[in-house]
Amino acid sequence: MRLTHLIKILEANPSIPEACDFQVRGIACDSKKVGEDFVFVAIKGARADGHKFIEEAIQRGARFIVVQNSRPAVEEKRGIFSYKDNKKVIFIEVSDTRKALADLAARFYDQPSQKLKVIGITGTNGKTTISYLLEAILKKASFSSAVVGTINYHFKDKIIAAKNTTPGPLELQALLAEMLKEKTEYVAMEVSSHALDQRRVEGINFHAAVFTNLTQDHLDYHLTLEEYFLAKAKLFQGLSPGALAIVNNDDPYGRRIRDLTPARFIGYGIDSPAEVMAVDLECDINRTRFKIRTDKQTITLESRLIGKHNVYNILAAAAFSLEEGIEVKNIKAAIEDFVLVPGRLERIETPAGFSVFVDYAHTPDALFNVLTALRNVSSGRLILVFGCGGDRDKTKRAKMGQVASELADHVFITSDNPRSEAPEAIISDIIKGVKKENYAAVVDRRQAIEKALGTAREGDIVLLAGKGHEDYQIFKDKTIHFSDQEVVRECLRALNK
């Protein structure tokens, strides 16, 4: 793509002399990824300021540099400059280089989201499960679909490891372009609050958006719950009038979205009046049975996903599918055939008569939901193994300790991903919220799992919370392979259970 064509999307569209125009081979915001005839967008991040690496980007082949207003390091860099070998480099100022990067990426990859039906899913909990449910329903209805989210990015027979829940704009637009090339029709995309705040999805045309709930998380980044909500709300504020907003009407933050979005609004819920509701809920350790009721019909369902929180997830996926015109028989069949999402209440059978579940719950609300779901179907004791991540919101640790000790019969408090923090210090923060003497602190996660399984007997439920699908553990000086599922199976063999 020629530079003059690419930069038409920018707010400050400069007049480029014909002699300075060139065929753009790529865009980068990391100077080390710059190649010959690249556009370099300088972004000030949390750890580094891209404006300090402009010279390196030019040396590597950048010919067009986008900088942000009021960056002193480039105060004199406006217009066209000559570098060694008389190389012409053009500088342009914009008010927000993050937005510029997203817009340029979308244009460079020919706006793939305009030709795909992208469903953005945001909220504190439930995003991954809803994306997998949507994929299952769309597949049952013979549509080609893709998922972009926490576990991985996948479409057709391709699986790409996920570095972030929502990729950066360059990676995201390239991914959508590849999906389009493979004739994908729908993309179910988890949209994180970080991605919305950092404008990673700025260049995406969303066909629909789903709001799950909002509870405490990421306050190390957003500082307040209101700021966290306002970041989430950006997804709905940016929808077109022809798009669809699918929102949890039982959540007070969800109800606020109705007044913030220009899109068509569809509420779902259990306790509050909504366009799509669940009624007559029944649950045991193997199944959840309920009915979906709309003003047009009632659908009787039985799902292998357990817990009220999963009923909300199913409602969200069903609400979108019904509005999209997918046949009820396909929605029902997909939900009833759906087995699990990796690391989301993933059950591991044991011959000893007790059950083991692995779940990603890493917020107070998510832990409450999962423990409540299991408590309601348990005939024995509820044994919990969990920890909290390091270098993340510290204020939720004591709250999770309180939830754990109140809802579980016995708790093993251990390490999650301590990162740069001392595991003992994180455990100490968790214990501050514990109100009962029903816990033990075991720093080593493998040992904690082994102890929990060793105390379990027939009828009990053991829950391993926090890591879910993750197969690694991050420490200050290293990252090791660690899978809760693998460790459970190894410990069960060693214990002959």
C-alpha positions in Angstrom: 0.0 0.0 0.0 1.3 3.5 -0.9 2.0 5.8 2.0 -0.3 8.5 0.6 -3.2 6.0 0.6 -2.4 4.6 4.0 -2.3 7.9 5.9 -5.6 9.3 4.7 -7.1 7.6 7.7 -5.1 9.8 10.1 -6.6 12.9 11.7 -3.7 14.9 10.5 -3.4 13.9 6.9 -0.2 15.7 5.6 0.5 16.5 2.1 3.3 14.2 1.0 5.5 15.2 -1.9 5.4 12.7 -4.7 9.2 12.1 -4.3 8.6 11.1 -0.7 5.8 8.6 -1.3 6.7 4.9 -1.1 5.2 1.5 -0.9 4.7 0.7 2.8 6.0 -2.8 3.6 4.9 -2.8 7.2 3.9 -0.9 10.4 5.5 -1.3 13.8 5.4 0.2 17.3 8.4 -1.8 18.4 11.7 -0.4 16.9 13.2 -3.9 16.8 10.4 -5.1 14.5 11.0 -2.3 12.0 12.1 -3.2 8.5 12.9 -1.3 5.3 10.2 1.1 4.1 8.2 0.8 7.4 5.9 3.2 9.2 6.9 3.5 12.9 4.4 4.6 15.5 5.9 5.9 18.7 3.8 4.9 21.8 4.5 5.7 25.4 3.9 2.5 27.3 4.0 1.6 31.0 7.6 0.5 30.8 9.1 2.3 27.8 8.5 5.3 25.6 8.7 4.5 21.9 9.7 8.1 21.2 13.1 7.3 22.7 13.7 4.6 20.0 12.9 6.7 16.9 16.5 6.9 15.8 16.8 3.1 16.0 13.6 2.7 14.0 15.0 5.0 11.3 18.3 3.1 11.2 16.3 -0.1 10.7 14.4 1.3 7.7 11.5 3.4 9.0 10.6 6.2 6.6 7.4 7.6 8.2 7.3 8.4 11.9 4.1 9.1 13.8 4.6 10.9 17.1 2.4 12.1 19.8 1.9 15.8 20.6 3.9 17.3 23.5 6.6 14.7 23.5 9.7 16.8 24.2 12.1 14.2 22.7 10.7 15.0 19.3 9.8 18.6 19.7 11.9 19.6 16.7 10.8 16.7 14.5 8.0 18.0 12.4 8.0 17.6 8.6 10.6 16.0 6.3 14.2 15.4 7.5 17.3 14.1 5.7 19.3 11.3 7.3 22.4 9.5 6.2 22.7 8.7 2.5 20.2 11.5 2.0 17.4 9.3 3.2 14.1 11.2 3.6 12.2 10.6 6.8 8.7 12.1 7.4 7.5 13.0 10.9 3.8 13.7 11.7 2.2 14.6 15.0 -1.1 13.2 16.2 -3.0 13.7 19.4 -3.0 10.0 20.3 -0.6 7.5 18.7 -2.4 4.5 20.1 -5.5 5.5 18.1 -3.3 6.2 15.1 -1.7 2.8 15.3 -5.1 1.1 15.5 -6.4 3.1 12.5 -3.3 2.5 10.4 -3.3 -1.2 11.2 -7.0 -1.5 10.1 -6.3 0.3 6.8 -3.1 -1.5 6.1 -4.9 -4.9 6.4 -7.9 -3.6 4.3 -10.4 -3.3 7.1 -11.1 -7.1 7.6 -13.7 -6.5 10.4 -15.9 -4.8 7.8 -16.3 -8.1 6.1 -16.4 -10.3 9.2 -19.1 -10.5 11.9 -17.1 -9.7 15.1 -18.7 -10.3 18.5 -16.9 -8.5 21.3 -17.3 -10.0 24.8 -16.3 -8.0 27.8 -16.9 -8.1 31.6 -15.0 -9.4 34.6 -16.0 -13.1 34.4 -17.5 -15.4 31.8 -15.9 -14.1 28.6 -14.1 -17.3 27.7 -17.0 -19.6 28.3 -19.3 -17.4 26.2 -16.9 -17.2 23.3 -16.7 -21.1 23.3 -20.5 -21.4 23.5 -20.9 -19.0 20.6 -18.4 -21.0 18.6 -20.3 -24.2 19.3 -23.7 -22.7 18.3 -22.3 -21.1 15.1 -20.7 -24.4 14.2 -23.9 -26.3 14.8 -25.6 -23.8 12.5 -23.0 -24.5 9.8 -21.2 -21.1 10.1 -17.4 -20.9 10.0 -16.3 -19.2 13.2 -13.1 -18.2 15.2 -12.3 -17.4 18.8 -9.8 -14.8 20.1 -9.3 -14.9 23.8 -7.5 -15.9 27.0 -6.8 -19.5 26.2 -5.7 -19.1 22.5 -6.7 -17.7 19.2 -8.1 -20.4 16.9 -9.9 -20.8 13.6 -10.1 -23.6 11.0 -7.3 -26.0 12.1 -5.0 -23.2 13.3 -4.2 -22.6 17.0 -2.1 -19.6 18.0 -0.8 -19.1 21.5 -2.4 -16.1 23.3 0.1 -13.6 24.7 -2.8 -11.3 25.7 -6.5 -11.9 26.0 -6.9 -9.3 23.3 -3.9 -8.8 20.9 -2.4 -5.5 20.1 -3.9 -3.7 17.0 -1.2 -4.8 14.5 -1.4 -8.5 15.5 -5.2 -8.3 15.8 -5.8 -6.8 12.3 -3.3 -9.3 10.7 -5.2 -12.1 12.5 -8.6 -11.0 11.3 -7.2 -10.6 7.8 -6.0 -14.2 7.9 -9.3 -15.4 9.2 -11.1 -13.6 6.4 -8.8 -15.2 3.9 -9.8 -18.6 5.3 -13.4 -17.7 4.8 -14.3 -17.2 8.4 -17.7 -15.7 8.9 -18.0 -14.9 12.7 -15.3 -14.1 15.3 -16.0 -14.3 19.0 -13.5 -12.0 20.6 -12.8 -11.5 24.3 -12.2 -7.7 24.8 -10.3 -6.9 27.9 -10.5 -3.6 29.8 -6.8 -3.1 29.1 -7.4 -3.4 25.4 -10.3 -0.9 25.5 -8.3 1.6 27.5 -5.3 1.2 25.2 -7.4 1.5 22.1 -6.3 -1.9 20.7 -9.7 -2.5 19.2 -10.2 1.0 17.9 -10.2 -0.1 14.3 -12.7 -2.9 14.7 -16.2 -2.8 13.4 -18.2 -4.8 15.9 -21.3 -6.6 14.7 -22.3 -7.2 18.4 -21.0 -6.8 21.9 -21.7 -8.8 25.1 -21.4 -7.5 28.7 -21.2 -10.2 31.3 -20.8 -8.5 34.7 -18.4 -6.2 36.6 -16.8 -7.0 39.9 -13.4 -6.2 41.4 -10.4 -6.9 39.2 -7.5 -5.0 37.6 -7.6 -2.2 40.1 -3.8 -2.1 40.0 -4.4 -0.7 36.5 -7.7 1.1 36.6 -7.4 2.3 40.3 -11.2 2.5 40.9 -14.2 0.3 40.0 -15.8 3.2 38.2 -12.7 3.7 35.9 -12.8 -0.1 35.3 -16.4 0.2 34.2 -15.9 3.2 32.0 -13.1 1.3 30.2 -15.6 -1.6 29.6 -18.3 0.8 28.5 -16.2 2.1 25.6 -17.0 -1.1 23.7 -20.7 -0.3 23.7 -20.3 3.5 23.2 -18.4 2.7 20.0 -21.1 0.4 18.5 -23.0 1.5 15.5 -26.9 1.9 15.7 -27.2 -1.3 13.6 -25.1 -3.4 16.0 -26.4 -5.4 18.9 -25.7 -4.9 22.6 -26.3 -8.1 24.6 -26.2 -7.2 28.3 -26.6 -8.9 31.7 -29.6 -7.1 33.1 -29.0 -8.5 36.6 -25.8 -6.6 36.9 -26.2 -2.9 38.0 -23.3 -1.9 35.7 -24.9 -3.7 32.8 -28.1 -1.8 33.3 -26.2 1.5 32.9 -25.0 0.4 29.4 -28.6 0.8 28.1 -28.2 4.6 28.3 -24.6 4.6 26.9 -24.9 2.7 23.7 -26.5 3.7 20.4 -26.9 0.0 19.5 -30.0 -2.2 19.7 -30.2 -3.4 23.4 -31.1 -6.9 24.4 -31.0 -7.7 28.2 -30.6 -11.2 29.6 -31.1 -12.3 33.2 -32.4 -14.5 35.9 -33.6 -12.2 38.7 -34.5 -9.0 36.9 -36.9 -8.6 34.0 -35.1 -9.0 30.7 -35.8 -9.8 27.0 -34.2 -13.2 27.5 -34.6 -14.9 30.9 -33.8 -18.2 32.6 -36.5 -19.8 34.7 -37.0 -23.1 36.6 -33.3 -23.7 37.4 -32.3 -27.1 38.8 -28.7 -28.2 39.3 -26.7 -31.2 40.4 -23.0 -32.2 40.1 -23.5 -33.4 36.6 -26.1 -31.2 35.0 -28.0 -27.9 35.0 -31.6 -27.9 33.8 -33.6 -24.7 33.1 -35.8 -22.9 30.6 -35.0 -19.9 28.4 -38.0 -17.7 28.1 -38.5 -14.8 25.6 -41.7 -13.0 24.6 -41.9 -15.4 21.6 -41.0 -18.8 23.0 -39.7 -21.1 25.8 -36.8 -23.4 25.3 -36.1 -26.3 27.7 -32.4 -27.0 28.1 -30.1 -29.4 29.9 -26.4 -28.5 30.1 -23.3 -30.2 31.4 -22.1 -26.8 32.7 -23.0 -26.4 36.3 -23.7 -23.3 38.4 -25.8 -20.2 38.2 -22.8 -18.3 36.7 -22.8 -20.7 33.7 -26.6 -20.1 33.3 -25.7 -16.5 32.7 -23.0 -17.5 30.1 -25.5 -19.7 28.3 -28.1 -17.0 28.3 -25.7 -14.5 26.7 -24.8 -16.9 23.9 -28.4 -17.9 23.4 -29.6 -14.2 23.4 -27.2 -13.3 20.6 -28.0 -16.5 18.6 -31.7 -15.9 18.8 -31.3 -12.3 17.7 -29.1 -13.5 14.9 -31.8 -15.7 13.6 -30.1 -19.0 14.3 -32.7 -21.9 14.6 -33.7 -22.9 18.1 -32.9 -26.6 17.3 -29.2 -25.6 16.6 -29.0 -23.5 19.7 -30.4 -26.2 21.9 -28.3 -29.0 20.4 -25.1 -27.0 20.7 -25.7 -26.1 24.3 -26.7 -29.6 25.3 -23.7 -31.2 23.4 -21.2 -28.7 24.9 -18.9 -30.4 27.4 -16.4 -27.9 28.8 -14.0 -25.0 28.4 -10.4 -25.9 29.3 -9.8 -24.8 32.9 -13.4 -23.6 33.6 -14.9 -26.0 36.2 -13.0 -28.7 34.4 -13.8 -32.0 36.1 -11.2 -34.7 36.7 -12.7 -38.0 37.7 -11.3 -40.1 40.5 -11.9 -43.8 41.4 -12.0 -42.9 45.1 -15.5 -41.4 44.9 -14.6 -37.7 45.3 -14.5 -35.1 42.5 -11.8 -32.7 41.5 -12.5 -29.5 39.6 -9.9 -27.0 38.1 -11.1 -23.5 37.5 -9.7 -20.1 36.4 -11.5 -18.2 39.2 -9.0 -15.4 40.3 -11.3 -12.7 41.5 -13.5 -12.5 44.7 -16.7 -12.7 42.7 -15.5 -15.6 40.5 -14.3 -17.6 43.5 -17.7 -16.9 45.2 -19.6 -18.1 42.2 -17.7 -21.3 41.7 -17.6 -22.2 45.4 -21.4 -21.5 45.6 -22.1 -23.7 42.6 -20.1 -26.6 44.0 -21.5 -26.1 47.5 -25.0 -26.5 46.1 -24.2 -29.9 44.5 -21.8 -31.3 47.1 -22.8 -34.2 49.4 -19.5 -34.0 51.3 -16.8 -31.5 52.2 -15.6 -28.7 49.9 -11.8 -28.5 49.9 -10.1 -25.5 48.2 -6.6 -24.9 46.9 -5.9 -21.3 45.7 -3.6 -18.4 45.7 -3.4 -14.9 44.2 -1.1 -13.5 41.4 1.8 -11.3 42.2 2.2 -7.8 40.7 -1.6 -7.5 40.5 -4.4 -5.9 42.5 -3.4 -6.5 46.1 -6.7 -5.3 47.5 -8.6 -8.4 46.3 -6.3 -10.8 48.2 -7.9 -10.5 51.7 -11.4 -10.5 50.1 -10.6 -13.8 48.3 -9.3 -15.1 51.7 -12.6 -14.2 53.3 -14.7 -15.8 50.5 -12.6 -19.0 50.6 -12.8 -19.5 54.4 -16.5 -18.8 54.5 -17.6 -21.1 51.7 -15.1 -23.9 51.8 -14.7 -26.5 54.6 -10.9 -26.5 54.3 -8.6 -24.2 52.4 -5.0 -24.7 51.3 -3.6 -21.2 50.6 -0.7 -21.5 48.2 1.1 -19.8 45.3 -0.4 -18.8 42.0 1.9 -16.8 39.7 3.9 -14.8 42.3 5.9 -13.0 39.7 8.3 -10.5 41.3 6.7 -10.8 44.7 7.6 -13.2 47.5 5.0 -16.0 47.6 4.9 -15.8 51.4 4.0 -12.1 51.3 1.1 -12.8 49.0 -0.2 -15.6 51.2 0.1 -13.3 54.2 -2.1 -10.8 52.4 -4.7 -13.5 51.7 -4.7 -14.7 55.3 -5.7 -11.2 56.5 -9.2 -11.8 55.2 -9.6 -15.3 56.6 -12.2 -15.4 59.4 -12.0 -19.1 60.4 -9.3 -21.5 61.5 -10.0 -23.8 58.5 -6.9 -23.1 56.5 -3.3 -24.1 56.0 -0.6 -22.1 54.2 1.4 -24.3 51.9 3.7 -22.2 49.7 4.5 -24.9 47.1 1.5 -25.4 44.9 2.3 -29.1 44.1 2.5 -29.9 47.8 -0.8 -28.0 48.5 -2.6 -30.0 45.8 -1.1 -33.3 47.1 -2.3 -32.4 50.7 -5.7 -31.5 49.5 -6.1 -34.7 47.6 -4.7 -36.7 50.5 -7.4 -35.4 52.8 -10.3 -36.0 50.4 -12.7 -38.8 50.8 -15.8 -40.2 49.2 -18.4 -37.5 48.5 -16.0 -34.6 48.8 -15.2 -32.0 46.2 -11.7 -30.6 45.7 -11.4 -27.3 43.8 -8.2 -25.9 42.4 -8.8 -22.3 41.6 -6.8 -19.5 39.9 -4.8 -21.0 37.1 -7.4 -22.9 35.1 -6.0 -23.6 31.6 -2.5 -22.2 32.3 0.4 -24.7 32.0 3.1 -22.5 33.6 4.0 -20.8 36.9 5.7 -17.4 36.9 8.3 -16.6 39.5 10.7 -13.7 40.0 13.6 -15.3 38.2 12.0 -18.0 36.1 8.9 -19.5 34.5 8.3 -23.2 35.0 5.9 -25.7 33.4 3.0 -26.3 35.8 -0.4 -27.6 35.0 -3.0 -28.2 37.8 -4.6 -30.9 35.7 -1.3 -32.8 35.2 -0.3 -32.4 38.9 -3.7 -33.7 40.0 -3.4 -36.9 37.9 0.2 -37.4 39.1 -0.8 -37.0 42.7 -3.8 -39.3 42.4 -1.5 -42.0 41.0 1.0 -41.6 43.8 -1.8 -41.7 46.4 -3.5 -44.6 44.7 -6.8 -42.7 44.6 
